[in-house]
Amino acid sequence: MIVTERWLKGLLVFAVLVGIAGPTHAVAPDDKVGKGPLKVFILAGQSNMEGAGVIQLDPQRNGGKGSLESWVHDPQMAGRTDHLIDADGKWVVRNDVWIWYFDRKGGLTAGYGANETTIGPEFGFGHRIGEALDDPVLLIKTAWGGKSLAVDFRPPSSGGDVGPFYTRMLEHVQSVLKDIKRHFPDYDGRGYELVGFGWHQGWNDRVNQAHNDAYEQNLANFIRDIRNDLGAKNLPFVIAETGMSGHEEKHPRALSLMQAQAAVARYDEFKGNVAFVGTRDFYRPKEVSPSGQAYHWNNNAETYFLIGDAMATAMLKLLEEAKLNVPKSQP
């Protein structure tokens, strides 16, 4: 993407005229409510699953570079991001993909990141999944900043105290699934299928040598325990690499943690039901991003979108190739 000052000024004027930075009211045209059981995906992790991709084109933040608005309206993206906005330039709100993220819930749109001004992987993930599946989709997002797998999400099989956020994650998922109609009044009661789990986490483990050394074992245990506790044998599981500095990363702990994430997906028991998604190609330097906050991908919205999109692509491949044994609710 090549950004010029003249192009950014023109885009800013366009944003003001059509209000792309304001509230969204557009609705995706493909209404799948009532077609079949709700397909449920869990998205979990720490701050990068929460999402720090800046939405609004703010001239005070590096001239607006790296924001979702600037990326979507880049002429070079014509035809590739048209499905994200309507004819009036407002963010599409999907009525075939719902999202639950603690106190926020509704049709998927921009603004389900760590706060309403940001996006996380859920944005690209939900759009890709929604376009691919015939049935309606529900994303249950449980993510908290600054949390480790070794302590906060510690799975039961790793021994010691079970991580409090492992427990809270399960409680949230089970609570939503028990009362979908209350959260989403348009739910038609046809039941649901729990069909996938996405994981993007790693910073708090890679800054601690002991946690780093145990990451591979803890992640493998986490996958096994999640499946057991949700009653979902071979639940498709996608691991998004914690590659925040791109291919320039040289720190030994960072490199070893990414290697551990990739290694888990190669276990014989996980073949065909666990996928690893490399993310370092999606890194964008601070020169074309809203900030230089490397551990949050420099707040680059394109990066977060591409991570989610790649996770969804990997998930769809698992769903297509594997014969799954997933729990179904009763209508």
C-alpha positions in Angstrom: 0.0 0.0 0.0 1.4 3.4 -1.1 0.1 6.3 0.9 0.6 9.9 -0.1 -0.3 13.1 1.7 -2.6 14.2 -1.1 -4.4 10.9 -1.0 -4.8 11.1 2.8 -6.2 14.6 2.6 -8.7 13.5 0.0 -9.7 10.5 2.0 -10.2 12.6 5.1 -12.6 14.9 3.3 -14.5 11.9 2.0 -14.8 10.5 5.5 -16.3 13.7 6.8 -18.8 13.9 3.9 -20.2 10.4 4.2 -19.6 9.9 7.9 -17.6 6.7 7.7 -16.2 7.4 11.2 -19.7 7.6 12.7 -22.2 5.0 13.9 -23.0 2.1 11.6 -26.5 1.2 10.5 -26.0 -0.7 7.3 -27.1 -4.4 7.2 -25.5 -7.2 5.2 -27.9 -8.4 2.5 -27.4 -12.1 3.0 -29.8 -13.1 5.8 -29.2 -16.7 6.9 -31.3 -16.6 10.1 -33.5 -19.6 10.1 -31.6 -21.7 7.6 -30.0 -24.2 10.0 -28.3 -24.6 13.3 -26.2 -21.7 14.5 -22.5 -22.3 14.0 -20.6 -21.2 17.1 -16.9 -20.3 17.1 -14.9 -19.3 20.2 -12.2 -16.6 19.9 -9.8 -16.4 22.9 -6.5 -15.0 24.0 -5.0 -11.8 25.4 -4.7 -8.2 24.2 -4.1 -9.0 20.5 -7.3 -11.1 20.4 -9.0 -8.2 22.1 -7.7 -6.1 19.2 -5.9 -2.7 18.9 -6.4 -2.0 15.2 -7.4 1.7 14.9 -10.6 2.3 12.9 -10.8 6.0 12.4 -8.6 7.9 10.1 -7.0 10.4 12.5 -4.6 12.9 10.9 -2.9 13.2 14.4 -1.9 9.6 14.3 0.7 9.4 11.6 -1.5 11.1 9.1 -4.1 8.4 9.4 -1.9 5.7 8.0 -2.8 2.1 9.0 -6.3 2.9 10.1 -9.2 0.7 8.9 -10.7 3.7 7.1 -7.6 4.5 5.2 -7.0 0.8 4.3 -10.6 0.1 3.1 -10.7 3.3 0.9 -7.2 2.8 -0.6 -7.7 2.7 -4.4 -5.4 -0.3 -4.5 -7.9 -2.2 -2.4 -10.8 -1.7 -4.8 -12.9 -4.9 -5.1 -11.2 -6.5 -2.1 -12.8 -4.6 0.7 -16.1 -3.6 -0.8 -18.0 -6.0 1.3 -17.0 -4.2 4.5 -18.9 -1.0 3.7 -22.2 -0.1 2.1 -22.9 2.4 -0.7 -23.0 5.3 1.8 -19.6 4.4 3.2 -20.9 3.0 6.5 -19.6 -0.2 8.0 -21.8 -3.2 7.1 -23.5 -4.8 10.1 -23.8 -8.5 9.4 -27.1 -10.1 10.4 -25.8 -13.6 9.6 -22.8 -13.3 11.9 -23.4 -12.3 15.5 -20.8 -11.6 18.1 -20.8 -11.7 21.9 -17.9 -9.9 23.6 -18.8 -9.4 27.3 -21.0 -6.2 27.5 -21.1 -5.8 23.7 -23.1 -8.0 21.4 -24.9 -7.8 18.1 -24.3 -8.2 14.4 -20.6 -8.2 13.4 -19.2 -4.9 12.4 -16.2 -2.6 13.1 -15.8 -1.8 16.8 -15.6 -5.1 18.5 -11.9 -4.7 19.4 -10.6 -3.9 22.8 -13.0 -0.9 22.7 -15.4 0.5 20.2 -12.7 2.4 18.3 -10.7 -0.7 17.4 -11.0 -4.0 15.7 -9.3 -7.4 16.4 -9.1 -10.6 14.5 -12.9 -11.1 14.9 -13.5 -8.6 12.1 -11.7 -10.5 9.3 -12.6 -13.9 10.8 -16.3 -13.2 11.0 -16.5 -11.8 7.5 -14.7 -14.7 6.0 -16.6 -17.3 7.9 -20.0 -15.6 7.2 -19.3 -15.5 3.5 -18.4 -19.2 3.4 -21.1 -20.9 5.6 -24.7 -21.3 4.7 -25.9 -21.2 8.3 -25.9 -18.3 10.7 -22.8 -17.8 12.8 -22.1 -16.8 16.4 -18.7 -15.6 17.6 -18.1 -15.8 21.4 -15.0 -13.7 22.1 -13.3 -14.1 25.5 -10.1 -12.2 25.7 -8.3 -10.2 28.3 -5.1 -8.1 28.1 -1.9 -9.1 29.8 -2.7 -12.7 30.4 -0.3 -15.7 30.2 -1.0 -19.3 29.3 1.4 -20.5 32.0 -0.7 -18.8 34.8 -3.8 -17.0 33.8 -5.1 -19.5 31.2 -3.3 -22.5 32.8 -5.1 -25.7 31.7 -6.0 -28.4 34.3 -3.7 -31.0 32.7 -0.6 -28.8 33.3 -1.0 -29.3 37.0 -1.0 -26.7 39.8 -3.7 -24.1 40.1 -6.0 -23.9 37.1 -5.8 -20.5 35.5 -8.6 -18.2 36.7 -9.1 -17.0 33.1 -9.3 -20.5 31.8 -12.3 -21.0 34.2 -13.8 -17.6 33.4 -13.5 -18.3 29.6 -15.5 -21.6 30.0 -18.1 -19.9 32.3 -18.7 -17.2 29.7 -19.0 -19.6 26.8 -21.4 -21.9 28.7 -23.5 -19.0 29.9 -24.0 -17.6 26.4 -24.8 -21.0 25.0 -27.4 -21.7 27.7 -29.3 -18.5 26.9 -28.7 -17.5 23.3 -32.2 -16.1 22.9 -31.7 -13.6 25.6 -28.5 -12.3 24.0 -29.8 -12.5 20.5 -33.6 -12.1 20.2 -33.5 -13.1 16.5 -32.2 -16.5 17.4 -34.8 -18.9 16.0 -34.2 -21.8 18.5 -33.0 -24.3 15.9 -30.1 -25.2 18.1 -26.4 -24.7 17.7 -23.2 -26.5 16.8 -19.9 -25.7 18.5 -17.5 -25.9 15.5 -14.3 -24.1 16.1 -11.8 -22.3 18.5 -9.4 -19.6 17.6 -6.4 -18.6 19.7 -4.2 -15.5 19.5 -1.9 -15.1 22.5 1.7 -15.3 23.6 3.3 -12.0 24.7 3.0 -12.6 28.4 4.7 -16.0 28.1 7.4 -14.9 25.7 8.7 -12.3 28.2 9.2 -14.9 30.9 11.8 -17.7 30.3 10.1 -20.3 32.4 6.7 -19.7 30.9 8.3 -19.7 27.4 10.0 -23.0 28.0 6.7 -24.6 29.0 4.5 -23.0 26.3 4.4 -26.0 23.9 3.3 -28.4 26.6 0.8 -25.9 28.1 -0.7 -25.2 24.7 -1.1 -28.9 23.9 -2.8 -29.4 27.2 -5.0 -26.4 26.7 -6.3 -27.8 23.5 -7.0 -31.2 25.0 -8.6 -29.7 28.1 -10.8 -27.2 26.2 -12.1 -30.0 24.1 -12.8 -32.2 27.1 -14.5 -29.5 29.1 -16.7 -28.4 26.2 -17.5 -32.0 25.3 -16.2 -31.4 21.8 -13.8 -34.2 20.6 -11.5 -33.0 17.9 -12.9 -29.5 18.0 -11.1 -27.6 15.2 -8.5 -25.3 16.8 -6.6 -22.6 15.0 -3.4 -21.0 16.5 -2.4 -17.6 15.3 1.3 -17.0 15.6 2.5 -14.2 18.0 4.6 -12.6 15.3 4.3 -8.9 16.3 7.7 -7.8 14.9 7.4 -9.6 11.6 10.4 -11.3 10.0 12.7 -8.8 11.7 12.2 -10.5 15.1 15.5 -11.7 16.5 14.8 -12.2 20.2 15.4 -15.8 21.2 12.4 -16.1 23.5 10.1 -14.7 20.8 11.4 -17.1 18.2 11.2 -20.1 20.5 7.6 -19.3 21.4 6.6 -19.1 17.8 8.3 -22.3 17.2 6.4 -23.9 20.0 3.1 -22.7 18.6 3.9 -24.2 15.2 5.2 -27.5 16.8 1.9 -28.2 18.5 0.0 -28.1 15.3 2.3 -30.9 14.0 1.5 -33.4 16.8 0.1 -36.6 15.3 -3.0 -36.4 17.5 -3.7 -32.9 16.1 -3.3 -33.6 12.4 -6.4 -32.5 10.6 -7.9 -30.8 13.6 -5.4 -28.2 14.7 -3.9 -25.5 12.3 -1.1 -23.0 12.8 -1.3 -19.7 11.0 1.8 -17.7 10.4 1.3 -14.0 11.0 4.7 -12.4 10.4 3.8 -11.5 6.8 1.0 -9.3 8.2 3.3 -7.0 10.2 3.3 -3.4 9.1 6.1 -1.1 10.3 5.4 2.0 12.3 6.1 4.2 9.3 2.7 3.1 7.8 0.9 2.5 11.1 -1.0 4.6 13.7 1.8 4.0 16.3 5.1 2.3 17.0 3.5 0.0 19.7 5.1 -3.2 18.4 3.4 -5.5 20.9 0.0 -4.4 19.5 1.1 -4.8 15.9 1.6 -1.0 15.8 -2.2 -0.6 16.0 -2.4 -1.4 12.3 -6.0 -2.4 11.4 -4.9 -4.1 8.1 -2.8 -6.4 10.2 -5.6 -7.4 12.5 -8.0 -7.9 9.6 -5.5 -10.2 7.8 -4.8 -12.2 11.0 -8.5 -12.9 11.4 -9.0 -13.6 7.7 -6.1 -16.1 7.7 -7.5 -17.8 10.9 -10.8 -18.2 9.2 -9.3 -19.6 6.0 -7.4 -22.2 8.1 -10.6 -22.9 10.1 -12.6 -23.5 7.0 -10.0 -25.9 5.7 -10.3 -27.9 8.9 -14.0 -27.9 8.7 -13.9 -29.1 5.1 -11.3 -31.8 5.4 -12.1 -33.3 8.9 -14.9 -35.5 9.9 -15.9 -33.8 13.0 -17.6 -35.0 16.2 -19.1 -31.8 17.6 -21.8 -31.4 20.3 -25.2 -30.3 19.1 -27.8 -28.5 21.3 -31.4 -29.5 21.2 -33.7 -27.0 19.5 
